[in-house]
């Protein structure tokens, strides 16, 4: 079996995602995490490949300030007053 097809418990999924188990369960109940029901409705497992794809999709690069933003300066209160 491919490592990506491995099924994880909620505890293992929490470790994989760096979340608390309660958060994984809440996201599951909200339908925000893809799940697999291997033996019926009650048993819930998480496919490692699905969790990896989810983290890849939700990861955003850090925003780099543009040169115009870094060139802006803060106006002091006395500069804001009208002459």
CORSULVEN-V13734 format. One record per helix or strand of 3 or more residues. SS is the DSSP state (a for helix, b for strand). FROM is the first residue (numbers start at 1). TO is the last residue. Records with the same first field share a line. If there is no record, write none. Layout:
BEGIN
SS=FROM-TO, FROM-TO
END
This chain:
BEGIN
a=3-5, 10-17, 21-29, 48-58, 67-71, 77-80
b=45-47
END
